[in-house]
């Protein structure tokens, strides 16, 4: 049976493989970039214009700004099956190469906090949040550059 691949959050990322990108928005008045995307008004309090926003693909790479691990199941609205045992994952805050904004995301499976250091280069890759009988829920994950998994 083939599951439908569905983004866990629509319009936050696009593509597959080397074409995978997070999608942000840029204010056409002040050039501020936002992720998660902003579709109504510029969040920069110093921007005078701020209602014209354009979708932009974000950098594929960045450097680890901070990281931690998940030792407990997060509360709602995080979706997980309470019947299954909780599996730890590393959570990474990455400063994007060009935009200089920090984006949170999970590390790829198999990468733990013991494998990470502040300043390490990582790249965004497609990942899987979970699956049910019909759907594979997709997300973005961070992978240290040079690692294939």
LOBA-646581 format. One record per atom (N, C-alpha, C, O): residue in one letter; z, y, x. Coordinates in steps of 0.001 Angstrom, whole numbers, padded with zeros to 6 digits, always signed. Atoms other than C-alpha are relative to their C-alpha. Example, Ala and Ser with C-alpha at 12.3 -4.5 7.8 and 13.67 -1.06 7.14 Angstrom:
2
A+000000-001190+000890A+007800-004500+012300A+000000+001200+000900A+000665+001181+001936S-000060-001190-000820S+007140-001060+013670S+000730+001090-000770S+000899+002198-000261
# end
This chain:
149
X+000000-001187+000840X+000000+000000+000000X+000000+001253+000887X+000806+001356+001811X+000082-001239-000751X-000955+003412+001368X+000819+001079-000694X+000658+001332-001888X-000807-001093+000545X+001558+006216+000902X-000750+001315+000161X-001501+001494+001119X+000556-001340-000091X+000456+009778+000227X+000843+000817+000962X+002066+000859+000830X-000719-000873-000938X+001374+012123+003103X+000131+001371-000654X-000866+002020-000971X-000285-001253+000689X+003032+015176+001562X+000979+000823+000814X+002033+000313+001194X-000958-000847-000718X+004652+018113+003376X+001307+000135-000778X+001296+000338-001992X-001307-000181+000636X+008390+018315+002667X+000151+001429-000493X+000844+001674-001480X+000026-001402+000409X+007872+022097+002445X-001460+000441+000060X-002065+000434+001132X+001420-000356+000007X+004427+023272+001367X-000253+001340+000682X+000564+002259+000616X+000496-001221-000647X+002532+025915+003345X+000800+000449+001221X+000684+001605+001627X-000736-000358-001213X+004874+025844+006377X-000671-000560+001245X-000355-000128+002353X+000715+000575-001128X+002562+023751+008595X-001299-000604-000485X-001489-000845-001677X+001312+000529+000336X-000954+022373+008737X-000548-000786+001179X-000091-000619+002310X+000709+000711-001060X-003190+020017+010710X+000664-001288+000432X+001743-001651-000036X-000476+001263-000572X-002730+016787+012625X-000254+000020+001498X-001101+000777+001972X+000226+000142-001437X-002494+015852+016301X+000068+001327+000729X+000989+002116+000514X+000028-001242-000786X-003440+018670+018688X-000285+001232-000855X-000119+002359-000389X+000276-001117+000910X-004424+020817+015683X+001212+000351-000863X+001145+001280-001667X-001195-000248+000809X-000904+020680+014169X+000595+001360+000367X+000760+001667+001548X-000576-001332-000215X+000585+024177+013755X+001001+000330-001092X+000805-000017-002256X-000859-000648+000975X+003516+025827+012074X-000743+001233-000494X-001502+001845+000258X+000645-001176+000566X+002341+028603+009758X+001044+001071-000280X+002022+000835-000990X-000864-001132+000255X+004030+031960+009778X-000798+001098-000671X-001945+000895-001070X+000711-001170+000504X+003133+035382+008482X+000248+001159+000947X+001289+001248+001598X-000088-001191-000844X+002474+038627+010334X-000209+001215-000894X-001120+001247-001722X+000150-001263+000712X+002978+042105+008911X-001160+000766+000634X-001204+000934+001853X+001144-000732-000538X-000259+044063+009261X+000370+001431+000374X-000402+002106+001055X-000429-001357-000357X+001719+047331+009554X+000711+000049+001351X+000408+000906+002181X-000816-000072-001226X+004193+046532+012354X-000199-001173+000945X+000338-001168+002053X+000314+001196-000790X+002913+043149+013673X+001182-000961+000165X+001105-001880+000980X-001112+000962-000042X+006303+041415+013126X-000466-001339-000551X-001215-001395-001526X+000372+001351+000410X+005924+037631+012808X+001233-000695-000570X+002340-000546-000053X-001115+000653+000687X+008062+035523+010477X-000235-001490-000180X-001344-001924-000492X-000068+001406+000378X+008945+031855+010118X+001446-000282-000346X+002330+000004+000461X+000998+000393+000968X+009668+030623+007619X-000799+001201-000480X-000375+002352-000384X+000947-001018+000424X+006760+032522+006199X+000620+000946-001028X+001563+000597-001738X-000396-001013+000978X+007230+035656+004139X-001269+000410-000731X-002258+000773-000094X+001210-000303+000760X+004764+036316+001338X+000126+001236-000888X-000812+001553-001619X-000203-001133+000904X+006220+039388-000414X+000049+001329+000747X-000698+002252+000424X-000153-001259-000724X+007302+042076+002061X+000487-000272+001424X+001032-001336+001718X-000432+000122-001393X+008012+042662+005746X+001529-000005+000054X+002180+000809-000601X-001459+000071-000153X+011568+041666+006738X+000518+000911+001102X+001728+000998+001309X-000411-000922-001050X+011605+044177+009598X+000525+001283-000658X-000242+002001-001299X-000558-001186+000673X+013983+046940+008418X-000562+001317+000526X-000384+002351-000118X+000565-001220-000581X+012195+049471+010656X-001467+000200-000372X-002088+001167+000068X+001409-000089+000379X+008764+048863+009108X-000155+000881-001239X+000516+000676-002250X+000219-000926+001114X+007502+051645+006851X-000991-000550-001030X-000864-000258-002219X+001039+000510+000908X+004480+049786+005356X+000450-001278-000654X+000993-001273-001759X-000623+001270+000268X+005332+046182+005101X-000287-000821-001225X+000502-001717-001526X+000284+000906+001110X+003676+044691+002024X-001259-000822+000239X-001530-001762-000508X+001203+000771-000326X+000441+043439+003618X+000336-001005+001094X+000556-000642+002250X-000349+001080-000927X+001160+040094+005251X-001166-000971+000093X-001831-001255-000904X+001066+000971-000192X-001315+037645+006745X+000563-001277+000596X+001475-001239+001421X-000416+001288-000546X-000889+033943+007460X-000512-000127+001421X-001660+000214+001706X+000396+000213-001388X-000936+033105+011175X+000521-001348+000484X+001662-001710+000199X-000508+001202-000651X-000740+029806+013044X+000867+000423+001176X+000518+001350+001907X-000939-000357-001063X+002190+029914+015469X-000267-000818+001259X-000995-001810+001223X+000148+000698-001284X+002363+028816+019109X+000405-001461-000138X+001335-001792-000873X-000360+001430+000002X+002424+025061+019679X+001155-000297+000950X+001824-001321+000815X-001033+000265-000997X+004847+025396+022590X+001027+001115+000041X+000790+002237-000408X-001073-000963-000203X+008087+027124+023385X+001031-000614+000926X+000818-001688+001490X-001075+000478-000868X+011314+026725+025330X+001283-000132-000804X+001561+000666-001700X-001246+000248+000727X+014615+025324+024136X+000952+001170+000219X+001267+001536+001351X-000945-001101+000011X+016954+028162+023251X+001418-000551-000143X+002362-000051+000469X-001280+000685+000210X+019778+025875+022070X-000280-001347-000662X-001390-001587-001139X+000165+001301+000654X+020328+022355+020725X+001367-000591-000323X+002384-000198+000249X-001218+000723+000378X+022914+020097+019104X-000427-001313-000640X-001622-001577-000778X+000345+001219+000726X+023104+016744+017349X+000671+000001-001367X+001635+000729-001604X-000511+000090+001370X+023763+015835+013730X+000927-001206-000101X+000472-002350-000102X-000966+001099+000034X+026910+013784+013513X+000415-000393-001412X+001142-001368-001604X-000349+000316+001390X+027204+013850+009709X-001192+000307-000903X-002109+001031-000515X+001051-000227+000985X+024987+013833+006635X+000172+001402-000579X+001233+001705-001125X-000117-001348+000561X+024257+017455+005599X+000118-000042-001523X-000321-001000-002160X-000110-000055+001460X+025074+018505+002042X-001351+000361-000632X-002298+000726+000064X+001182-000408+000749X+022477+019166-000645X-000297+001463+000307X+000649+002243+000418X+001220+000624+000505X+019733+020416-000701X-000663-000977+000963X-001766-001447+000685X+000560+000986-000914X+019161+018126+002325X-000174-001309-000770X+000737-001756-001467X+000303+001215+000750X+017513+014998+000938X+000165-001207+000910X-000501-001318+001939X-000149+001267-000717X+018714+011629+002179X+000594-001016-000965X+001209-000661-001971X-000491+001073+000844X+019606+008295+000695X+001428-000348+000406X+001640-000899+001486X-001395+000286-000358X+023423+007976+000606X+000309-001489+000111X+001365-001868+000617X-000182+001452-000093X+022996+004189+000339X-000285-000514+001414X+000179-001588+001797X+000364+000422-001349X+021581+004028+003871X+000959+000611+001014X+001489+001695+000773X-000870-000577-001026X+023648+004546+007048X-000633+001268+000586X-001855+001374+000684X+000476-001250-000568X+023382+008014+008584X-000488-000235+001421X+000204-000869+002217X+000547+000122-001345X+021148+008168+011681X+000032+001366+000669X-000485+002344+000129X-000068-001247-000752X+021859+010840+014281X-001378+000478+000393X-002285-000332+000587X+001205-000577-000563X+019104+013202+015358X+000387+001279+000731X+001410+001894+000432X-000237-001251-000722X+018903+016119+017764X-000684+001128-000763X-001805+000976-001248X+000524-001202+000634X+018381+019573+016268X-000220+001028+001108X+000691+001312+001886X+000364-000887-001101X+016577+022050+018548X-000402+001369-000537X-001154+001470-001507X+000446-001371+000255X+016239+025847+018399X-000951+000359+001124X-000578+000345+002297X+001059-000238-000983X+012980+026770+020134X-000503+001431-000110X-000851+001896-001196X+000624-001317-000025X+011817+030220+021195X-001486-000217+000256X-001876-000725+001307X+001441+000210-000108X+008062+030183+020589X-000597+000840+001114X-000189+001977+001348X+000618-000584-001194X+005879+031025+023574X-000519+001416-000215X-000129+002328+000514X+000623-001315+000197X+003880+033956+022192X+000799+000917-000919X+000938+002108-000640X-000629-000814+001038X+005828+035143+019149X+001409+000461+000361X+001883+001478-000144X-001366-000321-000436X+009268+035174+020819X+000990-000019-001162X+001967+000730-001169X-000947+000227+001080X+010940+034049+017577X+000563-001404+000168X-000072-002256+000787X-000663+001296-000139X+013347+031103+017340X-000188-000802-001282X+000086-000317-002379X+000259+000898+001120X+012427+028168+015095X+000815-001277+000195X+000783-001883+001266X-000775+001239-000037X+014749+025247+014287X-000850-001185-000422X-001793-001038-001201X+000655+001228+000432X+013578+021667+013945X+000643-001200+000676X+001374-001067+001658X-000510+001239-000576X+014445+018062+014655X-000805-000365+001240X-001978-000013+001364X+000707+000602-001131X+013580+016388+017935X-000713-001248-000506X-000313-001832-001513X+000681+001236+000357X+011140+013499+017767X+000973-001168+000145X+001904-001095+000948X-000868+001163-000128X+012782+010092+017277X+000045-000494+001441X-000972-000520+002134X-000183+000513-001360X+014183+008702+020509X+000453+001044+000996X+000941+000695+002071X-000477-001073-000872X+014964+012112+022043X+001388+000403-000474X+001575+000758-001638X-001382-000352+000337X+018710+012813+022140X+000414+001244+000779X-000326+001725+001636X-000486-001177-000720X+020798+015747+023333X+000135-000277+001496X+000062+000655+002297X-000096+000347-001420X+021220+013880+026638X-001335+000215+000723X-001363+000341+001947X+001328-000185-000588X+017457+014323+027198X-000406+001466+000088X-001441+001782+000674X+000399-001399+000160X+017446+018086+026556X+000767+000935+000920X+001903+000656+001301X-000660-001075-000739X+018240+021209+028566X-000520+001332-000527X-001666+001433-000964X+000426-001343+000383X+018142+024898+027700X-001110+000428+000962X-001001+000245+002175X+001139-000435-000807X+014829+026331+028912X-001110-001025+000115X-002212-000689+000550X+001017+001055-000079X+012964+023000+028725X-001165+000337-000930X-000954+000818-002044X+001163-000237+000847X+009407+023321+027405X-000157-001143-001002X-000028-002315-000651X+000241+000969+001069X+008728+021572+024081X-001239+000422-000775X-001676+001571-000709X+001152-000285+000849X+005783+021323+021723X+000275-000500-001410X+001020-001459-001613X-000160+000398+001394X+005605+021092+017954X-000992-001116-000309X-002154-001056+000092X+000831+001136+000382X+004255+017818+016544X+000336-000385-001438X+001426-000079-001920X-000318+000462+001349X+003976+016300+013063X+001031-001107+000050X+001057-001908+000985X-001027+001028+000079X+006888+014126+012014X+000196-000453-001430X-000440+000056-002353X-000291+000556+001322X+008257+012157+009093X+001463+000242-000322X+002346-000125+000453X-001361-000220+000477X+011335+013235+007153X+000527-001253-000688X+001686-001629-000510X-000401+001197+000717X+011405+010146+004961X-001149-000557-000800X-002223+000042-000868X+001034+000650+000797X+009452+007787+002757X+000620-000612-001233X+001781-001021-001231X-000370+000802+001153X+009653+006316-000677X-001180-000936-000272X-002062-001059+000577X+001049+000988+000249X+007384+003750-002324X-001392+000610-000073X-002376-000088+000168X+001305-000625+000175X+004579+006278-002900X-000323+001089+001017X-001495+001383+001252X+000222-001209-000780X+005070+009187-000489X+000656-000074+001367X+001773-000574+001507X-000575-000265-001317X+005588+009886+003214X+000193+001508+000065X-000777+002264+000014X-000331-001427-000031X+007364+013261+003423X-000066+000473+001445X+000694+000005+002293X+000233-000435-001372X+006148+015106+006521X+000702+001324+000307X+000931+002149-000578X-000651-001208-000505X+007835+017813+008622X-000563+000288+001391X-001504-000368+001840X+000334-000251-001407X+007519+019330+012085X+001176-000492+000834X+002314-000513+000365X-001027+000406-000945X+009446+018040+015087X-000345+000572+001362X-001483+000972+001609X+000191-000513-001366X+009898+019161+018694X+000023-001164+000969X+000874-002048+000872X+000097+001044-001018X+008882+016958+021619X-000102+000656+001363X-000931+001544+001558X+000156-000529-001353X+009463+017718+025296X-001440-000217+000470X-002012-001283+000244X+001386+000145-000446X+006047+018370+026871X-000084-001100+001045X+000835-001313+001836X+000198+001104-000932X+004649+015485+028823X+000523-001323-000501X+000327-002350+000148X-000540+001237+000577X+006384+012925+026582X-000950-000447-001102X-001333+000360-001949X+000830+000531+001078X+004221+010683+024399X+000815-001023-000769X+001310-001999-000205X-000732+000938+000850X+005899+008960+021492X-000425+000169-001423X+000075-000531-002304
# end
